[in-house]
Amino acid sequence: MAGAVIRWALALLLAAGLPAGAQPLVRLDHIPTAVRSLDAAAADFRALGFAIKPGRPHAKGLNNAHVKFANGAGLELITATQARDALSGRYVDLLREGEGPAYLTLHAADAARAAAALKAAGIPHRLDADGLELTDPRLPWIFFAGDNRSPTDRPEHFAHANGAFATREVWVATDDPTPLAQLLAALGASSREEARGEPLKTRALVFELAAGGRVVIVPARHQLVPGHPLIGVVMATRASKAAPAERAHGLWLELRSER
């Protein structure tokens, strides 16, 4: 416990020392979420008022469906029937432990500029024809995505009955926030410490990304599945009333009204 407190103190010092007015180089993208039954998860998210875009079978044993927003963000509901490669094996392992978010995905409009910022901060990464890849072994659950919009996206895929239209926050629970804080700081995110209320009532480090997105870091005691750092997503809704956070297939999901 003492070690966790020290690591949090170091992360707070790092956050306090960030330059004001930095321009974030990344925004929140889609959040791949491991579910045991794709049909059951899709039905449950429809019941919560989301339109579901069907996915497609993948050769490596993965199947998916999507809760999408117009910029490509949202949730990817994904399941694995068997471990056929490293990625499907990771989903099989995750699902053995419990459902929930598998990755935090970030989108950099200028990958070369983001890579230069990571290089200047000494954060391991790779930039090649396949895009920007984070190779920091401390953060295997973060990756960078290109343009996640698809030619098959249709207006009805964004017409959510609950009024949701954007991802505003992704919540991370860890007792060692420094690697993530260093990454987000290097990418231009400003930060602050806040007291957060329901459903967790905890202190948090909040990092502001581009396009109104935030990464909220809280202590590891809030993990829904031990060892799984990603715990929640907050979405903006045009509905007149916010929907309280509730657990949905291993994540806290909250709708906040923005009108």
C-alpha positions as CSV (number, residue, x, y, z in Angstrom):
1,M,0.0,0.0,0.0
2,A,2.9,2.4,0.8
3,G,4.4,1.8,-2.6
4,A,1.1,2.6,-4.3
5,V,0.8,5.9,-2.3
6,I,4.3,6.8,-3.4
7,R,3.6,6.1,-7.0
8,W,0.4,8.2,-6.9
9,A,2.4,11.1,-5.3
10,L,4.9,10.9,-8.1
11,A,2.2,11.0,-10.7
12,L,0.6,14.0,-9.0
13,L,3.9,15.8,-9.0
14,L,4.3,15.0,-12.7
15,A,0.8,16.3,-13.4
16,A,1.4,19.5,-11.5
17,G,4.5,20.2,-13.5
18,L,2.9,19.9,-16.9
19,P,3.0,23.1,-19.0
20,A,-0.3,24.9,-19.3
21,G,-1.9,25.3,-22.7
22,A,-0.3,22.3,-24.4
23,Q,-2.2,21.2,-27.5
24,P,-3.3,17.5,-27.1
25,L,-2.1,15.4,-30.0
26,V,-4.6,12.5,-29.5
27,R,-8.3,11.9,-28.9
28,L,-10.2,9.0,-27.6
29,D,-11.1,6.3,-30.2
30,H,-13.1,3.1,-29.9
31,I,-12.7,0.9,-26.8
32,P,-12.5,-2.9,-27.7
33,T,-14.6,-4.7,-25.0
34,A,-14.4,-8.4,-24.4
35,V,-17.7,-10.2,-24.0
36,R,-18.5,-13.8,-23.6
37,S,-21.6,-13.8,-25.8
38,L,-21.7,-11.4,-28.7
39,D,-25.5,-11.9,-29.2
40,A,-26.2,-11.3,-25.5
41,A,-24.0,-8.3,-25.3
42,A,-25.5,-6.7,-28.4
43,A,-29.0,-7.3,-27.1
44,D,-28.1,-5.8,-23.7
45,F,-26.6,-2.7,-25.3
46,R,-29.7,-2.3,-27.6
47,A,-31.8,-2.4,-24.4
48,L,-29.6,0.5,-23.1
49,G,-30.6,2.5,-26.2
50,F,-27.6,1.9,-28.5
51,A,-27.8,1.2,-32.2
52,I,-25.6,-1.8,-33.0
53,K,-23.6,-2.1,-36.2
54,P,-23.0,-5.8,-37.0
55,G,-19.4,-6.8,-37.4
56,R,-18.0,-9.6,-39.4
57,P,-16.4,-13.0,-38.7
58,H,-12.6,-12.8,-38.5
59,A,-10.2,-15.6,-39.6
60,K,-8.4,-15.6,-36.3
61,G,-11.4,-16.7,-34.2
62,L,-12.6,-13.2,-33.3
63,N,-16.2,-11.9,-33.9
64,N,-17.4,-8.4,-33.2
65,A,-20.2,-5.8,-33.3
66,H,-20.0,-2.0,-32.8
67,V,-21.5,0.9,-30.9
68,K,-20.3,3.7,-33.2
69,F,-20.1,7.4,-33.2
70,A,-19.5,9.5,-36.3
71,N,-15.8,10.1,-35.7
72,G,-15.1,6.4,-35.3
73,A,-15.1,6.3,-31.5
74,G,-17.4,4.2,-29.4
75,L,-17.3,0.5,-28.2
76,E,-16.3,-2.6,-30.1
77,L,-17.9,-5.6,-28.6
78,I,-15.6,-8.5,-29.3
79,T,-15.4,-12.2,-28.5
80,A,-13.0,-15.0,-29.2
81,T,-13.9,-18.6,-29.7
82,Q,-10.3,-19.9,-29.5
83,A,-6.7,-18.8,-29.3
84,R,-5.4,-18.8,-32.9
85,D,-2.8,-16.0,-32.6
86,A,-1.5,-13.6,-30.0
87,L,-4.6,-11.2,-30.3
88,S,-7.2,-13.9,-30.0
89,G,-5.2,-15.5,-27.3
90,R,-5.3,-12.3,-25.3
91,Y,-9.1,-12.1,-25.6
92,V,-9.4,-15.8,-24.5
93,D,-7.3,-15.0,-21.5
94,L,-9.2,-11.9,-20.6
95,L,-12.6,-13.6,-20.9
96,R,-11.3,-16.4,-18.7
97,E,-10.9,-13.8,-16.0
98,G,-14.0,-11.7,-16.8
99,E,-15.7,-9.5,-19.3
100,G,-14.8,-5.8,-19.8
101,P,-12.7,-3.3,-21.8
102,A,-9.5,-4.8,-23.3
103,Y,-7.8,-1.8,-24.8
104,L,-7.7,2.0,-24.6
105,T,-7.4,3.2,-28.2
106,L,-6.1,6.6,-29.0
107,H,-6.2,8.4,-32.4
108,A,-3.5,10.8,-33.5
109,A,-4.5,13.0,-36.5
110,D,-0.8,13.5,-37.1
111,A,1.0,10.3,-36.3
112,A,4.5,11.6,-37.2
113,R,4.1,14.5,-34.8
114,A,2.8,12.2,-32.1
115,A,5.8,9.9,-32.7
116,A,8.2,12.8,-32.4
117,A,6.6,13.7,-29.1
118,L,7.0,10.1,-27.8
119,K,10.6,10.1,-29.0
120,A,11.4,13.3,-27.1
121,A,9.9,11.9,-24.0
122,G,11.8,8.6,-24.3
123,I,8.7,6.5,-24.6
124,P,9.2,3.3,-26.6
125,H,7.2,3.2,-29.9
126,R,7.4,2.4,-33.5
127,L,6.2,4.3,-36.6
128,D,6.0,2.5,-39.9
129,A,3.7,1.9,-42.8
130,D,1.2,0.2,-40.5
131,G,1.0,3.3,-38.3
132,L,2.1,4.3,-34.8
133,E,2.5,1.5,-32.3
134,L,3.3,1.9,-28.6
135,T,6.0,-0.6,-27.5
136,D,6.3,0.4,-23.9
137,P,6.0,-2.9,-22.0
138,R,4.3,-1.1,-19.1
139,L,1.2,-0.2,-21.2
140,P,0.3,-3.3,-23.3
141,W,-3.4,-2.3,-23.2
142,I,-3.0,0.9,-25.1
143,F,-2.8,1.2,-28.9
144,F,-3.1,3.9,-31.6
145,A,-5.6,3.6,-34.3
146,G,-5.9,5.2,-37.7
147,D,-9.2,6.4,-39.0
148,N,-11.7,4.0,-37.6
149,R,-14.5,5.3,-39.8
150,S,-15.7,2.8,-42.4
151,P,-17.3,3.0,-45.8
152,T,-20.0,0.7,-44.5
153,D,-21.0,3.2,-41.7
154,R,-24.6,4.4,-42.2
155,P,-26.5,7.2,-40.4
156,E,-28.6,4.6,-38.6
157,H,-25.5,3.2,-37.0
158,F,-25.1,6.6,-35.2
159,A,-28.8,7.1,-34.4
160,H,-28.8,5.9,-30.8
161,A,-32.1,6.0,-29.1
162,N,-30.5,7.1,-25.8
163,G,-29.1,10.2,-27.6
164,A,-25.5,9.2,-27.1
165,F,-23.2,10.9,-29.6
166,A,-19.6,11.0,-28.3
167,T,-17.2,9.3,-25.9
168,R,-16.1,11.8,-23.2
169,E,-14.1,9.7,-20.7
170,V,-12.3,6.4,-20.3
171,W,-11.6,5.4,-16.7
172,V,-8.4,3.6,-15.7
173,A,-7.8,2.0,-12.3
174,T,-4.2,1.5,-11.4
175,D,-1.8,1.9,-8.4
176,D,1.0,2.9,-10.7
177,P,-0.4,5.8,-12.8
178,T,3.1,7.2,-13.7
179,P,3.6,5.4,-17.1
180,L,0.2,6.5,-18.4
181,A,0.6,10.0,-17.0
182,Q,4.0,10.3,-18.7
183,L,2.5,9.0,-22.0
184,L,-0.5,11.4,-21.9
185,A,1.8,14.3,-20.8
186,A,4.1,13.6,-23.7
187,L,1.2,13.8,-26.1
188,G,0.2,17.2,-24.9
189,A,-2.6,16.4,-22.4
190,S,-3.2,18.9,-19.6
191,S,-4.1,17.4,-16.2
192,R,-5.6,18.1,-12.8
193,E,-6.5,16.3,-9.7
194,E,-10.3,16.0,-8.9
195,A,-12.6,14.4,-6.4
196,R,-15.1,12.2,-8.3
197,G,-18.5,11.2,-7.1
198,E,-20.8,8.3,-8.0
199,P,-20.3,5.5,-8.7
200,L,-16.8,5.4,-7.2
201,K,-16.4,8.4,-4.9
202,T,-12.6,8.7,-5.2
203,R,-9.8,11.0,-6.1
204,A,-8.7,11.0,-9.7
205,L,-6.1,12.3,-12.1
206,V,-7.9,13.7,-15.1
207,F,-6.1,14.2,-18.4
208,E,-7.7,16.4,-21.1
209,L,-7.3,15.1,-24.7
210,A,-8.4,16.5,-28.0
211,A,-12.0,16.8,-29.1
212,G,-13.3,17.0,-25.5
213,G,-12.1,13.6,-24.4
214,R,-10.6,12.7,-21.0
215,V,-8.7,9.9,-19.4
216,V,-9.6,9.5,-15.7
217,I,-7.1,7.6,-13.5
218,V,-8.2,6.2,-10.2
219,P,-6.7,3.8,-7.7
220,A,-6.6,0.1,-8.5
221,R,-9.0,-0.8,-5.7
222,H,-11.8,0.2,-8.1
223,Q,-10.9,-2.5,-10.7
224,L,-14.0,-4.6,-11.5
225,V,-11.8,-7.6,-12.5
226,P,-8.5,-7.8,-10.6
227,G,-5.6,-7.0,-12.9
228,H,-7.8,-5.3,-15.6
229,P,-7.0,-1.6,-15.5
230,L,-9.8,-0.3,-17.8
231,I,-13.0,0.0,-15.9
232,G,-15.4,2.6,-17.4
233,V,-16.6,4.8,-20.2
234,V,-18.6,8.0,-20.1
235,M,-20.6,9.0,-23.1
236,A,-22.3,12.3,-24.0
237,T,-26.0,12.2,-24.7
238,R,-28.4,14.8,-26.0
239,A,-31.1,13.4,-23.7
240,S,-32.5,15.9,-21.2
241,K,-31.5,13.7,-18.3
242,A,-28.2,11.9,-17.6
243,A,-28.3,8.2,-17.0
244,P,-26.6,7.1,-13.8
245,A,-23.6,4.8,-14.2
246,E,-24.3,1.1,-14.3
247,R,-22.3,-2.0,-14.9
248,A,-22.6,-3.5,-18.4
249,H,-20.5,-6.5,-19.4
250,G,-17.6,-5.6,-17.1
251,L,-17.5,-1.9,-17.4
252,W,-19.1,1.1,-15.7
253,L,-21.1,2.9,-18.4
254,E,-22.5,6.4,-17.8
255,L,-24.5,8.8,-20.1
256,R,-24.0,12.5,-19.3
257,S,-26.4,15.1,-20.7
258,E,-24.9,17.7,-23.1
259,R,-27.5,19.9,-24.7
